């Protein structure tokens, strides 16, 4: 019993350190058909503990470990105690015991089956047996033996038997059938080669699909973030003059051509940014550190050079990050900040939706904005109701997201993969936050700040250009 508890505690720790709470939901709870919301608690530790306990009660720990091995193959996942292979015995017994009886019975049964198969093959493929002679009693005292020789095309001679009758009985013994040995050809079935289907290779979730389509995704190894494929397209960026709540900087609406790219499913969390800082340190750029750890609302802390997410803040979007810190993280993760055009198209889609979730007015079930209680929320807390057309979460509300572009007026001409003005003093942010008015969560709304500004309302997500992985358009 103690061994089972020790094993479960070890498995809980591994899952907690390898998956975010949201990743557990998509990659473990859903495939195992375990209700995610019925597990008490919202933290990663709560979800890992509940998952292991449920699987332990239902005898599904082997299935859980197999799933963990597939989704995180580089981790060392221990097998459940009952699933471990027994160790080889170091001594062999030379004496017979009752434990050997089942083995002897199986050997005897196998011998009987072999005899039956052999006898059946003899009966099927050899000549019919010679019938016994027929004895017919008569009233005469003469014993006559008559032999009839049947013609045969074989080289085997035929034999006539003449029995000696008893003195008191007259009987005629007639051999009515001549035994003949005939070489009958045996039909041998020629084995037909059957093509064995090759097993379908399992796609590595940490590699992008070779020919992606809408709905495809992969998981970035650096920070274990899921990315959704955004196909190349042409769309109308900005707002019309008569669009409700539109600002002048959203004019004119203009045509933009975009190449394909991959979009982070969620905003970068405090846990992920802490991992980044443990690799790079909290560097200073343009006079400020990448993240303001001295602010009381910081979700990240540092102790003796080790950075970590504060308790209860691990799955919340990181804030108080400068544009330079956000840009450095995305480059470290293997991507970049989205351009303003990439962000807007990902948020509104080909249908040019007013909000990331569609045309419906914002509610606290769809987005986290000023009138919603409890401030900033864990990433994905409004999913799936607030998801965009791709499956990305929180593109409206919760936290403003830095983009790559300098803030400036829109171009009027058709443009391809625009990157905004070449110089400027402020950078563009998109999406609104938990402190914003509801109309600021519109997909075309633009906001800006100086790149060194670190606010409790500012965070980010990353993109990965399609061509970075060697694909051709």
PyMOL commands that set and color helices and strands:
alter all, ss='L'
color gray80, all
select helices_A, chain A and resi 2-18+21-29+36-38+44-57+61-71+81-83+98-125+248-250+270-280+323-333+340-348+438-441+466-469
alter helices_A, ss='H'
color red, helices_A
select strands_A, chain A and resi 134-137+145-147+171-175+217-220+225-230+233-237+254-258+261-264+284-285+288-289+300-303+306-309+336-337+400-406+415-416+427-430+447-449+458-459+462-465
alter strands_A, ss='S'
color yellow, strands_A
deselect
rebuild
show_as cartoon
